[in-house]
Amino acid sequence: QVQLVESGGGSVQAGGSLTLSCVVYGYAYSSNCMAWFRQAPGKEREGVATIVRAGTETYTDSVKGRFTISRDNVKGTLYLQMNSLKSEDTAMYYCAARGGSACYMTVRMYNYWGQGTQVTVSS
């Protein structure tokens, strides 16, 4: 059974930093695309960052230069380092995995999801 477990969320002041982690169980983690999404209250879930097995990263424009996605294929863990946080980064953050090596910033392309971890940034 595939399970994705996020951690690392919390409350922080604007300008601060957080690191999210996502441990993947029961999945061929190392060969597939992994991603972070987020969903703010009243808004649709949106893609934040993706990373392929070889390490190539993509980011949505609003987080470029502030967030860094990374993965440890041995530990089966995905990370999201978030710096210079803004109030508009407040959301529930989800990690996701899909059954293929190519990455997309699209919700419907992902087969597996974690339960989410809340990030709250106060200004």
DSSP file with accessible surface (Angstrom, degrees, kcal/mol):
  #  RESIDUE AA STRUCTURE BP1 BP2  ACC     N-H-->O    O-->H-N    N-H-->O    O-->H-N    TCO  KAPPA ALPHA  PHI   PSI    X-CA   Y-CA   Z-CA
    1    1 A Q              0   0  219      0, 0.0     2,-0.4     0, 0.0    26,-0.1   0.000 360.0 360.0 360.0 130.9    0.0    0.0    0.0
    2    2 A V        +     0   0   34     22,-0.0     2,-0.4     2,-0.0    24,-0.2  -0.628 360.0 176.0 -82.0 133.7    1.4    3.4   -1.0
    3    3 A Q  E     -A   25   0A 113     22,-2.1    22,-3.1    -2,-0.4     2,-0.5  -0.995  16.2-165.8-141.0 132.9    1.5    6.0    1.7
    4    4 A L  E     -A   24   0A   6    109,-0.4   111,-0.6    -2,-0.4     2,-0.5  -0.982   9.8-169.0-117.8 126.7    2.9    9.5    1.7
    5    5 A V  E     -A   23   0A  51     18,-2.5    18,-2.5    -2,-0.5     2,-0.2  -0.949   3.6-163.1-124.6 112.4    3.5   11.2    5.1
    6    6 A E  E     +A   22   0A   7     -2,-0.5     2,-0.3    16,-0.2    16,-0.2  -0.576  14.6 163.5 -90.5 156.4    4.3   14.9    5.3
    7    7 A S  E     +A   21   0A  64     14,-2.2    14,-2.6    -2,-0.2   110,-0.1  -0.957  39.2  71.8-157.2 168.7    5.7   16.7    8.2
    8    8 A G        +     0   0   35     -2,-0.3    11,-0.3     1,-0.3    14,-0.1   0.348  59.3 133.6 104.4  -5.6    7.4   20.0    9.0
    9    9 A G        +     0   0   29     12,-0.1     2,-0.3     9,-0.1    -1,-0.3  -0.170  22.1 124.3 -70.0 171.0    4.6   22.5    8.7
   10   10 A G  E     -d  119   0B  28    108,-1.0   110,-2.6   107,-0.1     2,-0.4  -0.986  57.5 -58.2 167.1-167.5    3.9   25.2   11.3
   11   11 A S  E     +d  120   0B 101     -2,-0.3     2,-0.3   108,-0.2   110,-0.2  -0.890  51.0 163.2-109.0 136.8    3.5   28.8   12.0
   12   12 A V  E     -d  121   0B  29    108,-2.5   110,-2.3    -2,-0.4     2,-0.2  -0.981  36.0-107.7-149.0 154.1    6.1   31.4   11.1
   13   13 A Q  E >   -d  122   0B 150     -2,-0.3     3,-2.3   108,-0.2    72,-0.2  -0.503  53.4 -80.2 -81.3 156.3    6.4   35.1   10.6
   14   14 A A  T 3  S+     0   0   52    108,-2.8    72,-0.2     1,-0.3    -1,-0.1  -0.266 120.4  30.8 -55.7 137.7    6.9   36.6    7.2
   15   15 A G  T 3  S+     0   0   54     70,-3.2    69,-0.6     1,-0.3    -1,-0.3   0.234  98.7 115.8  93.6 -11.2   10.5   36.4    6.1
   16   16 A G    <   -     0   0   21     -3,-2.3    69,-2.3    69,-0.2     2,-0.3  -0.083  57.4-122.5 -82.9-175.3   11.0   33.2    8.0
   17   17 A S        +     0   0   60     66,-0.2     2,-0.3    67,-0.2    66,-0.2  -0.932  21.4 178.4-132.7 151.8   11.8   29.7    6.8
   18   18 A L  E     - B   0  82A  35     64,-2.1    64,-3.3    -2,-0.3     2,-0.5  -0.978  16.4-147.2-144.8 152.9   10.4   26.2    7.0
   19   19 A T  E     - B   0  81A  60     -2,-0.3     2,-0.3   -11,-0.3    62,-0.2  -0.987  13.6-159.0-123.9 121.9   11.4   22.8    5.6
   20   20 A L  E     - B   0  80A   0     60,-2.7    60,-2.2    -2,-0.5     2,-0.3  -0.745   6.5-163.5 -95.3 147.0    8.7   20.3    4.7
   21   21 A S  E     -AB   7  79A  28    -14,-2.6   -14,-2.2    -2,-0.3     2,-0.4  -0.944   7.7-167.5-127.2 152.5    9.5   16.5    4.4
   22   22 A a  E     -AB   6  78A   0     56,-2.3    56,-2.7    -2,-0.3     2,-0.4  -0.934   7.1-159.1-142.3 114.4    7.5   13.7    2.8
   23   23 A V  E     -AB   5  77A  42    -18,-2.5   -18,-2.5    -2,-0.4     2,-0.5  -0.805  11.6-149.5 -95.2 134.3    8.4   10.1    3.4
   24   24 A V  E     -A    4   0A  15     52,-2.6     2,-0.4    -2,-0.4   -20,-0.2  -0.902  13.0-171.5-110.0 128.7    7.1    7.6    0.8
   25   25 A Y  E     +A    3   0A 119    -22,-3.1   -22,-2.1    -2,-0.5     3,-0.1  -0.913  63.4   8.0-118.3 142.9    6.2    4.0    1.7
   26   26 A G  S    S+     0   0   61     -2,-0.4     2,-0.3   -24,-0.2    -1,-0.2   0.784 100.4 106.4  67.8  33.0    5.3    1.1   -0.5
   27   27 A Y  S    S-     0   0   47     -3,-0.2     2,-3.0   -24,-0.1     3,-0.3  -0.983  82.3-110.7-146.3 150.0    6.2    2.8   -3.8
   28   28 A A    >   +     0   0   58     -2,-0.3     3,-1.4     1,-0.2     4,-0.3  -0.383  53.2 166.2 -76.4  66.6    8.9    2.7   -6.4
   29   29 A Y  G >   +     0   0   10     -2,-3.0     3,-1.6     1,-0.3    -1,-0.2   0.855  59.7  58.7 -54.2 -46.2    9.9    6.2   -5.2
   30   30 A S  G 3  S+     0   0   51      1,-0.3    -1,-0.3    -3,-0.3    43,-0.1   0.699 105.2  49.4 -66.7 -18.1   13.3    6.4   -6.9
   31   31 A S  G <  S+     0   0   52     -3,-1.4    -1,-0.3     2,-0.1     2,-0.3   0.388 102.6  70.6-102.5   6.9   12.0    6.0  -10.4
   32   32 A N  S <  S-     0   0   17     -3,-1.6    69,-0.2    -4,-0.3     2,-0.2  -0.761  80.9 -93.5-129.1 168.1    9.2    8.5  -10.4
   33   33 A b        -     0   0    0     67,-2.2    65,-1.5    65,-0.4     2,-0.3  -0.526  36.4-167.7 -75.2 139.5    8.2   12.1  -10.4
   34   34 A M  E     +FE  51  97B   0     17,-2.2    17,-2.5    -2,-0.2     2,-0.3  -0.935   8.9 177.3-126.3 154.0    7.5   13.7   -7.1
   35   35 A A  E     -FE  50  96B   0     61,-2.2    61,-2.4    -2,-0.3     2,-0.4  -0.976  26.1-132.9-152.7 159.9    5.8   17.1   -6.4
   36   36 A W  E     +FE  49  95B   0     13,-2.8    12,-2.9    -2,-0.3    13,-1.6  -0.974  25.9 178.0-114.5 135.3    4.6   19.6   -3.8
   37   37 A F  E     -FE  47  94B   0     57,-3.1    57,-2.8    -2,-0.4     2,-0.3  -0.835   8.7-158.2-123.9 166.5    1.2   21.2   -4.2
   38   38 A R  E     -FE  46  93B  12      8,-2.5     8,-3.0    -2,-0.3     2,-0.4  -0.989   6.2-161.3-145.9 155.1   -0.7   23.6   -1.9
   39   39 A Q  E     - E   0  92B  64     53,-2.3    53,-2.5    -2,-0.3     6,-0.2  -0.952   6.7-161.2-141.5 116.6   -4.2   24.7   -1.3
   40   40 A A    >   -     0   0   25      4,-0.4     3,-2.4    -2,-0.4    51,-0.1  -0.595  45.6 -76.7 -89.0 156.8   -5.3   27.9    0.4
   41   41 A P  T 3  S+     0   0  117      0, 0.0    -1,-0.1     0, 0.0     3,-0.1  -0.280 118.5   7.4 -55.9 129.2   -8.8   28.3    1.9
   42   42 A G  T 3  S+     0   0   93      1,-0.2     2,-0.3    -3,-0.1    -3,-0.0   0.499 113.3 100.0  78.8   4.1  -11.3   28.9   -0.8
   43   43 A K  S <  S-     0   0  148     -3,-2.4    -1,-0.2     1,-0.0     2,-0.1  -0.809  75.8-101.1-121.3 162.9   -8.8   28.3   -3.6
   44   44 A E        -     0   0  172     -2,-0.3    -4,-0.4     1,-0.1     2,-0.2  -0.417  46.4 -93.8 -76.5 155.2   -8.0   25.4   -5.9
   45   45 A R        -     0   0   69     -6,-0.2     2,-0.3    -2,-0.1    -6,-0.2  -0.510  50.0-166.6 -67.0 135.3   -5.0   23.2   -5.3
   46   46 A E  E     -F   38   0B  80     -8,-3.0    -8,-2.5    -2,-0.2     2,-0.2  -0.934  22.5-107.3-129.4 150.7   -2.0   24.4   -7.2
   47   47 A G  E     +F   37   0B   6     58,-0.5   -10,-0.3    -2,-0.3     3,-0.1  -0.515  30.6 175.1 -74.3 140.1    1.4   23.0   -8.1
   48   48 A V  E     -     0   0B   0    -12,-2.9    12,-2.4     1,-0.4     2,-0.3   0.761  61.8 -17.3-109.1 -50.7    4.4   24.5   -6.2
   49   49 A A  E     -FG  36  59B   0    -13,-1.6   -13,-2.8    10,-0.2    -1,-0.4  -0.990  52.2-160.8-159.3 151.2    7.4   22.4   -7.4
   50   50 A T  E     -FG  35  58B   2      8,-2.1     8,-1.9    -2,-0.3     2,-0.3  -0.943   3.3-168.2-132.9 158.7    8.2   19.1   -9.1
   51   51 A I  E     -FG  34  57B   4    -17,-2.5   -17,-2.2    -2,-0.3     6,-0.2  -0.975  10.6-146.6-150.1 131.1   11.4   17.0   -9.3
   52   52 A V    >   -     0   0   34      4,-1.9     3,-1.6    -2,-0.3   -19,-0.1  -0.408  38.9 -94.7 -89.4 173.0   12.2   14.1  -11.5
   53   53 A R  T 3  S+     0   0  145     48,-0.3    20,-0.1     1,-0.3   -21,-0.1   0.888 125.0  52.2 -56.0 -42.2   14.4   11.1  -10.5
   54   54 A A  T 3  S-     0   0   95    -23,-0.1    -1,-0.3     1,-0.1   -23,-0.0   0.604 122.6-104.5 -74.9 -10.4   17.5   12.6  -12.0
   55   55 A G    <   +     0   0   25     -3,-1.6     2,-0.2     1,-0.3    -2,-0.1   0.384  65.3 151.0 109.0  -4.0   16.9   15.8  -10.0
   56   56 A T        -     0   0   96     -5,-0.1    -4,-1.9     1,-0.0    -1,-0.3  -0.452  31.1-155.5 -65.5 132.0   15.6   18.3  -12.6
   57   57 A E  E     -G   51   0B  85     -6,-0.2     2,-0.3    -2,-0.2    -6,-0.2  -0.781  16.4-170.3-112.1 150.5   13.3   20.8  -10.8
   58   58 A T  E     -G   50   0B  66     -8,-1.9    -8,-2.1    -2,-0.3     2,-0.3  -0.979   9.0-168.2-133.3 151.9   10.5   23.0  -11.8
   59   59 A Y  E     -G   49   0B  41     -2,-0.3   -10,-0.2   -10,-0.2     2,-0.2  -0.980  27.3-111.5-137.1 149.3    8.7   25.8   -9.8
   60   60 A T    >>  -     0   0   37    -12,-2.4     3,-1.8    -2,-0.3     4,-0.8  -0.502  42.0-111.1 -73.3 151.7    5.7   27.9  -10.1
   61   61 A D  G >4 S+     0   0  122      1,-0.3     3,-0.8     2,-0.2    -1,-0.1   0.834 111.2  63.2 -57.0 -36.8    6.6   31.5  -10.7
   62   62 A S  G 34 S+     0   0   58      1,-0.2    -1,-0.3     3,-0.0   -14,-0.0   0.669 110.8  36.9 -67.9 -15.0    5.5   32.8   -7.3
   63   63 A V  G X> S+     0   0    0     -3,-1.8     3,-2.3   -15,-0.2     4,-2.3   0.464  81.6 127.5-115.3  -2.5    8.0   30.7   -5.4
   64   64 A K  T << S+     0   0  118     -4,-0.8     4,-0.1    -3,-0.8    -3,-0.0  -0.293  80.5  15.4 -58.8 133.7   11.0   30.8   -7.7
   65   65 A G  T 34 S+     0   0   89      2,-0.4    -1,-0.3     1,-0.1     3,-0.1   0.292 126.0  59.7  85.6 -10.4   14.2   31.9   -5.9
   66   66 A R  T <4 S+     0   0   25     -3,-2.3    17,-2.1     1,-0.2     2,-0.3   0.698  97.4  52.1-117.1 -35.1   12.6   31.3   -2.5
   67   67 A F  E  <  -C   82   0A   4     -4,-2.3    -2,-0.4    15,-0.2     2,-0.4  -0.818  58.8-165.5-108.1 149.0   11.7   27.6   -2.4
   68   68 A T  E     -C   81   0A  66     13,-2.5    13,-3.1    -2,-0.3     2,-0.4  -0.986   5.0-157.9-135.2 123.8   13.9   24.6   -3.2
   69   69 A I  E     +C   80   0A   0     -2,-0.4     2,-0.3    11,-0.2    11,-0.2  -0.770  21.8 163.3 -96.6 142.4   12.6   21.0   -3.8
   70   70 A S  E     -C   79   0A  51      9,-1.6     9,-3.0    -2,-0.4     2,-0.3  -0.968  19.2-152.0-151.5 166.2   14.9   18.1   -3.3
   71   71 A R  E     -C   78   0A  33     -2,-0.3     2,-0.6     7,-0.2     7,-0.2  -0.995  12.5-150.0-144.3 149.0   14.8   14.4   -2.9
   72   72 A D  E  >> -C   77   0A  47      5,-2.9     5,-1.8    -2,-0.3     4,-1.3  -0.942  12.5-170.1-117.5 103.2   16.8   11.6   -1.3
   73   73 A N  T  45S+     0   0   59     -2,-0.6   -43,-0.2     1,-0.2    -1,-0.1   0.730  84.9  53.2 -69.8 -22.6   16.2    8.5   -3.4
   74   74 A V  T  45S+     0   0  141      1,-0.2    -1,-0.2     3,-0.1   -44,-0.1   0.919 116.4  37.1 -75.9 -44.3   17.9    6.2   -0.8
   75   75 A K  T  45S-     0   0  140      2,-0.1    -2,-0.2   -52,-0.0   -51,-0.2   0.577 104.3-128.3 -82.7 -11.3   15.7    7.4    2.1
   76   76 A G  T  <5 +     0   0    9     -4,-1.3   -52,-2.6     1,-0.2     2,-0.4   0.909  62.0 138.8  64.3  41.8   12.6    7.7   -0.1
   77   77 A T  E   < -BC  23  72A  11     -5,-1.8    -5,-2.9   -54,-0.2     2,-0.4  -0.964  41.8-157.7-128.8 138.7   12.1   11.3    1.1
   78   78 A L  E     -BC  22  71A   0    -56,-2.7   -56,-2.3    -2,-0.4     2,-0.3  -0.876  15.6-164.5-110.2 143.7   11.0   14.4   -0.6
   79   79 A Y  E     -BC  21  70A  57     -9,-3.0    -9,-1.6    -2,-0.4     2,-0.3  -0.902  16.4-164.4-127.9 156.7   11.8   17.9    0.8
   80   80 A L  E     -BC  20  69A   0    -60,-2.2   -60,-2.7    -2,-0.3     2,-0.6  -0.880   9.7-162.1-139.7 107.8   10.7   21.5    0.3
   81   81 A Q  E     -BC  19  68A  63    -13,-3.1   -13,-2.5    -2,-0.3     2,-0.5  -0.805  11.8-166.5 -88.1 122.7   12.9   24.2    1.7
   82   82 A M  E     +BC  18  67A   0    -64,-3.3   -64,-2.1    -2,-0.6     2,-0.3  -0.951  10.6 173.6-118.7 116.5   10.9   27.4    2.0
   83   83 A N        +     0   0   58    -17,-2.1   -66,-0.2    -2,-0.5   -67,-0.2  -0.766  59.8  23.0-115.5 164.2   12.7   30.7    2.6
   84   84 A S  S    S-     0   0   67    -69,-0.6    -1,-0.2    -2,-0.3   -68,-0.2   0.905  84.7-159.3  49.2  48.2   11.5   34.3    2.7
   85   85 A L        -     0   0    2    -69,-2.3   -70,-3.2    -3,-0.2     2,-0.3  -0.254   7.6-158.6 -65.0 145.5    8.0   33.2    3.4
   86   86 A K    >   -     0   0   87    -72,-0.2     3,-2.3   -71,-0.1     4,-0.3  -0.827  31.9-109.0-120.0 161.8    5.1   35.5    2.6
   87   87 A S  G >  S+     0   0   55     -2,-0.3     3,-1.8     1,-0.3    34,-0.3   0.851 117.7  63.0 -60.4 -31.7    1.6   35.6    4.0
   88   88 A E  G 3  S+     0   0  124      1,-0.3    -1,-0.3   -48,-0.0   -48,-0.0   0.562  89.0  69.4 -72.6  -5.8    0.4   34.4    0.6
   89   89 A D  G <  S+     0   0    0     -3,-2.3    -1,-0.3     2,-0.0     2,-0.2   0.529  70.4 120.4 -83.9  -6.0    2.3   31.2    1.1
   90   90 A T    <   +     0   0   38     -3,-1.8     2,-0.3    -4,-0.3    30,-0.2  -0.412  41.8 106.1 -61.7 123.8   -0.2   30.2    3.8
   91   91 A A  E    S- H   0 119B   2     28,-2.1    28,-2.7    -2,-0.2     2,-0.5  -0.967  76.0 -79.3-178.2 170.2   -1.9   27.0    2.7
   92   92 A M  E     -EH  39 118B  55    -53,-2.5   -53,-2.3    -2,-0.3     2,-0.4  -0.841  48.9-147.2 -86.5 128.6   -2.1   23.2    3.3
   93   93 A Y  E     -EH  38 117B   0     24,-2.9    24,-2.2    -2,-0.5     2,-0.4  -0.870  15.7-171.3-105.4 133.5    0.9   21.7    1.6
   94   94 A Y  E     -E   37   0B  35    -57,-2.8   -57,-3.1    -2,-0.4     2,-0.3  -0.951  15.2-144.9-123.5 138.9    0.7   18.2    0.0
   95   95 A a  E     -E   36   0B   0     -2,-0.4    19,-2.1   -59,-0.2     2,-0.3  -0.751  24.5-171.6 -96.0 153.8    3.3   15.9   -1.5
   96   96 A A  E     -EI  35 113B   0    -61,-2.4   -61,-2.2    -2,-0.3     2,-0.3  -0.985  13.8-161.3-145.4 152.0    2.3   13.8   -4.5
   97   97 A A  E     -EI  34 112B   0     15,-2.2    15,-2.4    -2,-0.3    14,-1.1  -0.965   8.0-158.9-133.3 149.3    3.6   11.0   -6.6
   98   98 A R        -     0   0   33    -65,-1.5     2,-1.9    -2,-0.3   -65,-0.4  -0.940  29.6-112.1-129.9 157.0    2.7    9.8  -10.0
   99   99 A G  S    S+     0   0   56     -2,-0.3     2,-0.3    10,-0.2     3,-0.1  -0.326  91.4  57.7 -83.6  59.0    3.1    6.6  -11.9
  100  100 A G  S    S-     0   0   19     -2,-1.9   -67,-2.2   -67,-0.2    -2,-0.3  -0.956  80.8-117.1-175.2 161.9    5.6    7.9  -14.4
  101  101 A S  S    S+     0   0   84     -2,-0.3   -48,-0.3   -69,-0.2     2,-0.2   0.742  86.5  87.6 -85.2 -23.3    8.9    9.6  -14.7
  102  102 A A  S    S-     0   0   43    -69,-0.1     2,-0.3   -50,-0.1   -69,-0.3  -0.506  70.9-137.9 -78.2 148.3    7.7   12.8  -16.3
  103  103 A b        -     0   0   30     -2,-0.2     2,-0.3   -71,-0.1   -53,-0.1  -0.815  20.1-179.1-110.0 146.9    6.6   15.6  -14.1
  104  104 A Y        -     0   0  100     -2,-0.3     2,-0.2     2,-0.1   -46,-0.0  -0.979  32.5-135.6-138.3 153.2    3.6   17.9  -14.4
  105  105 A M  S    S+     0   0   62     -2,-0.3   -58,-0.5   -58,-0.1     2,-0.4  -0.225  74.1 109.5 -99.0  44.5    2.3   20.8  -12.4
  106  106 A T    >   -     0   0   57     -2,-0.2     3,-1.4     1,-0.1     4,-0.2  -0.978  64.5-144.1-130.5 126.5   -1.3   19.4  -12.7
  107  107 A V  G >  S+     0   0   54     -2,-0.4     3,-1.9     1,-0.3    -1,-0.1   0.899  97.4  57.3 -56.3 -46.1   -3.3   17.9   -9.9
  108  108 A R  G 3  S+     0   0  205      1,-0.3    -1,-0.3     3,-0.0     0, 0.0   0.647  94.6  67.8 -68.4 -10.9   -5.1   15.2  -12.1
  109  109 A M  G <  S+     0   0   44     -3,-1.4     2,-0.4   -11,-0.0    -1,-0.3   0.534  85.2  86.9 -84.8  -3.6   -1.8   13.8  -13.2
  110  110 A Y    <   -     0   0   13     -3,-1.9   -12,-0.2    -4,-0.2     3,-0.1  -0.825  51.6-171.7-108.6 134.7   -0.9   12.4   -9.7
  111  111 A N  S    S+     0   0   98    -14,-1.1     2,-0.4    -2,-0.4   -13,-0.2   0.768  70.2  45.1 -89.2 -31.7   -2.0    9.1   -8.4
  112  112 A Y  E     -I   97   0B  88    -15,-2.4   -15,-2.2  -109,-0.0     2,-0.3  -0.954  60.9-177.5-127.4 141.3   -0.9    9.3   -4.8
  113  113 A W  E     -I   96   0B  71     -2,-0.4  -109,-0.4   -17,-0.2   -17,-0.2  -0.963  19.6-131.8-136.6 147.9   -1.3   12.1   -2.2
  114  114 A G        -     0   0   10    -19,-2.1  -109,-0.2    -2,-0.3     3,-0.1  -0.292  35.4-105.1 -84.4 180.0   -0.3   12.7    1.4
  115  115 A Q        -     0   0  112   -111,-0.6  -110,-0.1     1,-0.2   -21,-0.1   0.621  62.8-115.5 -84.7 -13.5   -2.6   14.0    4.1
  116  116 A G        -     0   0   10    -21,-0.1     2,-0.4     1,-0.1   -22,-0.2   0.087  15.6-126.4  97.8 152.6   -1.1   17.5    4.0
  117  117 A T  E     - H   0  93B  20    -24,-2.2   -24,-2.9  -110,-0.1     2,-0.3  -0.998  26.5-121.8-137.2 133.4    0.8   19.7    6.4
  118  118 A Q  E     - H   0  92B  77     -2,-0.4  -108,-1.0   -26,-0.2     2,-0.5  -0.591  21.9-170.2 -83.1 133.5   -0.4   23.2    7.3
  119  119 A V  E     -dH  10  91B   0    -28,-2.7   -28,-2.1    -2,-0.3     2,-0.5  -0.991   5.2-176.0-119.5 124.7    1.9   26.2    6.8
  120  120 A T  E     -d   11   0B  53   -110,-2.6  -108,-2.5    -2,-0.5     2,-0.5  -0.987   4.3-169.6-125.2 123.4    0.8   29.5    8.2
  121  121 A V  E     -d   12   0B   7     -2,-0.5     2,-0.4   -34,-0.3  -108,-0.2  -0.958   7.5-158.4-115.5 121.4    2.7   32.7    7.6
  122  122 A S  E      d   13   0B  60   -110,-2.3  -108,-2.8    -2,-0.5    -2,-0.0  -0.795 360.0 360.0-102.3 141.5    1.8   35.8    9.6
  123  123 A S              0   0  138     -2,-0.4   -37,-0.0  -110,-0.2    -1,-0.0  -0.411 360.0 360.0 -97.1 360.0    2.7   39.3    8.5
